[in-house]
């Protein structure tokens, strides 16, 4: 799916995908918006898989016989809400009842994905958002009366107004990670960890067709509840970050409700370019 028109956050991570009511709708919409786009230098010049046909074939079969499903050992444990784990296990059992073969797999470097992501992502944010300087396009905020009307001041007031707290936090983190003396120690090391995570996926997909795990370790928190604790917000990404780092297709589906009536997510991950 082309990323042309998307405001870049982190170029090696950004992805556009559909949000739909059903898997069949997701397949149809992906077929519609997918395909080569000369305006996106990262767009694959290859045909879009027959996703709708794949959904129809599985629906006609009425079973998952022959499908090997890998349960990722590292996507559970401390920090995971018990009712999220219960809903996940119940869904895995439904897959087993539908004929799927369930296998536990280990992806040992997944535990380092959070640390790698929160170095790579802010670094790319810092680089990408440097273009928003009020000069060439986008928002421009001039300094108020009494403040020297210089380019530097205009840039400062534009960025102060245009970027929110979280964006500023990521820019500062990334600028630090990319600064002289830290680039190799932080950004370079994070990219090496990324390669290890990609290798974990490759080894896992030699044994199974798809991997599964909870979409989030917890259910939804109240709006604004964690605003003052960015680290708690970041930690919730632990289950979905491996897919971003490795560039594999992933899909989240509803998997029931928690004890307090909130929805629980269940995710499937497939090998690269195996969206179907």
PyMOL commands that set and color helices and strands:
alter all, ss='L'
color gray80, all
select helices_A, chain A and resi 23-33+51-61+82-97+108-129+151-162+165-177+183-204+230-239+241-246
alter helices_A, ss='H'
color red, helices_A
select strands_A, chain A and resi 68-72+101-105+210-214+250-257+263-270
alter strands_A, ss='S'
color yellow, strands_A
deselect
rebuild
show_as cartoon
